[in-house]
Structure formats: C-alpha cells, structure tokens
Amino acid sequence: MDEVHEATIQWRGNSRIAEQIIHASNQPHCEFFTQEENGEMFVSVTVQHSNLQELRDIVDALLIQFAEIEEGG
C-alpha cells in the first residue's frame, strides 16, 4: 500500500469570504467540507498526497491564497 500524507486547514468566517476559500480549495488533492454555524461558515480543507513535499507545496500555496482572500475581504 502506498503511503499517503494528509493535512487539514480549518477556517471560520463570513459566507462571502467562505465562497472564495472554497473556490481556492477546488483543486486536485483537496477536499473541502462546509457547515454554517451561528451565521458563520466553517470550512475544513483536507489535502492528501503521496509525496510529502508536494503536500507541503499545496498547503503553503493554499495558506497564501487564504491570507490574500482575507486581506482583500
């Protein structure tokens, strides 16, 4: 069986920004889950990859995109 590495990023905020977070997360090796709680959106993004460095690169890129989304929102 192949080795699989996994990382999860969780975010909570308003629905307008959540839509952008979800859009950024819609890429290979990423799965996302959303839930609305008390007027806020909860987004959990799980990244899986067989190569640890590739996983880190994807997670790093997502974190940069999420920060840019939050700064612009």
N, C-alpha and C positions, 0 to 999 in steps of 0.2 A: 504494500500500500504506500502511495506517495505521501510525503509529508506536506501538511498544509498549515500555513501560518495565518493568524486572524487578529485583527484589531477592530475595536469599536469606538466610534466617536458619537457622543450624545450631545444634543443641543436643545435648548428650550427658548422660545420667544414668540413674537407675533407672527400671525399667519402669512403676512406679506413676505417677510424675510424667509419664513419656512419654505415657501414655494421656490424661492431662489436656491435655498440649501438643497432641496430635493432635486431640482434641475441639475445642480452641480454634481450631485451624487449619482446621477443616472448615467453610469459608465461601466465598462467591463470590470469584473471582480468586486463590484459593490452591490450591496443590497440595502434597502432602507425600509424602515418601519416608521409610521407616523401615528400619533394619537393626540386628540385635543383634550386638554385638561384645564378647567377653570379659565377658559378664554385664551389660553396659550396653546401653542403647538409644541409637541415633543417630537423630536426627530432622532432616530438612532440609525447610524450608518455602520454596517459591518463590511469590512474589506477582508477578502481571503485571497491568498496567493501561495503557490508552491515555492516561490523564491522570496526569501526574507528581504533582500534588498529591493526587489520590485514592490513588495508590500510597503516598505518604508517610503519609497518614492511616491506611491499613490497616496498614502496617508499624508505625507508632507504637502503634496500638491493640494489635497482637499482642505487641509488646515489653512493654507494660504488663501484659497478661494473663499472659504467661510469667513476669514477675517476681513477680506475685501468686501464681501457682501454686507457684513455687519457695519463696517465703517461707512459704506455707501448708503445704508438703510437708516 
